[in-house]
Amino acid sequence: MIILSDKREKFCLLLVSGKSLIEAYRQSRPTGMMNEHTAACRARELLKRPEILRRIAELRLPAV
């Protein structure tokens, strides 16, 4: 199992549950007055990180 920070883990869980990139990013961290464009850019940056991609793939595997 890949160990991530609480915010990154929540981001992955929200994405796997069907939330959009922006929704997942905003719900996983305190974004305050962050506009939609900034939230989208930061969410896309997270998706470039190999540990995030591996965790999402791990969460999508069927439970055995």
N, C-alpha and C positions, 0 to 999 in steps of 0.2 A: 504494500500500500504506500502511496506517495503522500508525504506529509507536507501540507501547505499551511500558510497562516490562516487564521479564522476567516478573514475577509476573502481570501482567494478560494478557500474551500466553499464558502457560501456562494460565491460567484459561479463556481463550477456546478454546484448542486442546483442553483436556480436555472442555469442554462439547460442542464439535462432535464429539468422538470418542464421545460417548454417556454421559459421566459425569453424575451428578446435580449439582444446584447445590452441595450441601454437599460432596460428594466433590471436585468441581472446585476449590472454594474451599480446602478443607483440603490438597489435594495441591499447590496453587499457592503456598502460603505456610506459614511455620512457625506453626501455630496453638497449639501447646503444649497447655495445659489448657482451651482454649476449648470451651465446651459447644455442643451441636448447635443450640440456638436462636440463639445469638450468631453462629455460622458461617452459618446460614441468612439471618439479617438482613443481615449484611455482604455475602453473595453477592447478595441481591436488590438491595441498594444499588448494587453494581457494574453490575447489569443495567439500571439506570436511566440509566447514563452513555452518551451518544450515541456516543462513540468505541468503547465496548465493543460496542454493538449493531451498529455499522458493521463492526467487525472480524469479528464472528461471521458476519454476512451475507457478507462477503468470503470467509471461509474455506469457506462452504457453496456458493459458486459453483463450477460444474464447471470443471475445468482445461481450458484451450483449447490 
